[in-house]
Amino acid sequence: MQGFLVSRYFHMLPKYFEMIMPLIKQGKICYIEDFAEGLESAPAALVGLFSGRNVGKQVVVVARE
């Protein structure tokens, strides 16, 4: 296994967006957000994040606008 530092690749960000945005617009790539409602559910959401319960990005919704 080998890690990398994202900061070393910031210069490639425009090229990445140029490549990825058409795929997102075509629906070939999508992202998933896992929502937990209310601040009281934040601790359980954090535990779930580290235990692999969530799928995609974990978001805790504190208040809806």
N, C-alpha and C positions, 0 to 999 in steps of 0.2 A: 504494500500500500504506500502511496506517495501523496503527500499533501501539496497545496500550492497557496500562494497569497494572491487574493483577488486584486490587490493594489498594483501588482506587477502587470496586470492585463487591462487596466483602465484605458489605455491608448487604443484598445481594440473594441471598445464599447460602441462607437458609431457603426462599425462594420457588423457587429452582432445585431444591432437594431435593424439595420438594412436587410439582414438575412432573416431575422425571426418575425418581424412585423407582418410580412405577407402571409406567413404560415398561421399566425394567430388570427388574422382577418379571415382566412379561409376556413378556420375552425379545425385545422389539423393539429394545433397545439392549444391546450387550455390549461388553466390552473384551477385548483380546488382550494376552497377556504372552509375551514371547520370552525363554526361559530359557537361560542359559549355565551349565554345570555346572563348579564348582570355581574357586578363586581364580586358578589358572593360565590360565584362559580369559578372565579379565577384560580384559586388554589387547586381545585380538581382538574382544571384545564392544564395547568402547569405540570401536574403529576402525569396526566395523560400524554402530554407532549414528550416527556422523557421516558415513558413506558411504551410508546409506539401506538397508543390508542387513536390519535388523530390521523387524519389524512390531509395532506397539503399544508397550507398555512393555518396556524392556530390564531384565532382572533377572539378576544373577549369584548363583547359589546357592553359598554357601560351605560350609554344613553343613545337613543335614536333621535335624530333631528327631525 
